[in-house]
């Protein structure tokens, strides 16, 4: 094998390894955002349940300020849950070359003369890298949207928490 051919092979392999690593990182980020969305929805759900218990226990014998604060908190909690659920919706992304497709491609390559095998192998790897790069680009687009939704969900949850804390302190110190 010539030095130039070895260099070409190493560059192609380097590109493949980087693309595969990027896909792994994007997959981990996807899982992390899903976990954060699940946690946000769960916490918001607890707050909503607590709000219903609060309303039931007070029999709506609360003043106008408390009603407005509670309404605003519930709207923010609902927005948090909705945004988290939308972030967790299943999105379809095409997979790069599947195992069975790879087997077919490799089978075709192996039917070629030995003198062409190295070049055909390199071409297959380049094709796979291009497919992976396209998939990675699509995942990045979806991750940006997912991240924004999770961020909104968490911001709404924090806002609702501040309002509920304010409402609770108001009830303790200022109510009747």
URDA-V531192 format. One record per residue. RES is the residue in one small letter. OMEGA is omega in radians with two decimals (999 if undefined). Layout:
{{RES | OMEGA} {RES | OMEGA}}
//
This chain:
{{x | -3.12} {x | -3.14} {x | 3.13} {x | 3.11} {x | 3.11} {x | 3.10} {x | 3.12} {x | 3.13} {x | 3.14} {x | 3.12} {x | 3.11} {x | 3.13} {x | 3.10} {x | 3.14} {x | 3.11} {x | -3.12} {x | 3.14} {x | -3.14} {x | 3.10} {x | 3.12} {x | 3.11} {x | 3.12} {x | 3.11} {x | 3.13} {x | 3.11} {x | 3.10} {x | 3.10} {x | 3.11} {x | 3.10} {x | -3.13} {x | -3.14} {x | 3.12} {x | 3.07} {x | 3.12} {x | 3.13} {x | 3.12} {x | 3.12} {x | -3.14} {x | 3.13} {x | 3.13} {x | 3.13} {x | 3.14} {x | 3.12} {x | 3.11} {x | 3.10} {x | 3.12} {x | 3.11} {x | 3.11} {x | 3.11} {x | 3.11} {x | 3.11} {x | 3.10} {x | 3.12} {x | -3.14} {x | -3.13} {x | -3.09} {x | 3.13} {x | -3.10} {x | -3.13} {x | 3.04} {x | -3.14} {x | -3.09} {x | -3.05} {x | 3.14} {x | 3.12} {x | 3.11} {x | 3.14} {x | 3.13} {x | 3.14} {x | 3.11} {x | 3.13} {x | 3.12} {x | 3.14} {x | 3.09} {x | 3.14} {x | 3.10} {x | 3.10} {x | 3.11} {x | 3.11} {x | 3.14} {x | -3.13} {x | -3.12} {x | 3.12} {x | 3.14} {x | 3.10} {x | 3.11} {x | -3.09} {x | 3.13} {x | -3.13} {x | 3.09} {x | 3.14} {x | 3.08} {x | 3.14} {x | 3.07} {x | 3.01} {x | -3.06} {x | -3.12} {x | 3.11} {x | -3.13} {x | 3.07} {x | 3.11} {x | 3.14} {x | 3.11} {x | -3.14} {x | 3.14} {x | 3.09} {x | 3.10} {x | -3.14} {x | -3.09} {x | 3.09} {x | -3.10} {x | 3.08} {x | -3.11} {x | -3.11} {x | -3.11} {x | -3.02} {x | -3.09} {x | -3.13} {x | 3.11} {x | 3.09} {x | 3.12} {x | 3.14} {x | 3.10} {x | -3.14} {x | 3.11} {x | 3.10} {x | 3.13} {x | 3.12} {x | 3.13} {x | 3.11} {x | 3.13} {x | -3.14} {x | 3.09} {x | 3.10} {x | 3.14} {x | 3.12} {x | 3.12} {x | 3.11} {x | 3.11} {x | 3.10} {x | -3.12} {x | 3.11} {x | 3.11} {x | 3.11} {x | -3.14} {x | 3.14} {x | 3.11} {x | -3.14} {x | 3.11} {x | 3.12} {x | 3.10} {x | 3.13} {x | -3.13} {x | 3.12} {x | 3.10} {x | 3.12} {x | 3.10} {x | 3.11} {x | 3.12} {x | 3.12} {x | 3.10} {x | -3.14} {x | -3.14} {x | 3.09} {x | 3.11} {x | -3.14} {x | 3.14} {x | 3.11} {x | 3.09} {x | -3.13} {x | -3.12} {x | -2.96} {x | -3.01} {x | -3.06} {x | -3.13} {x | 999}}
//
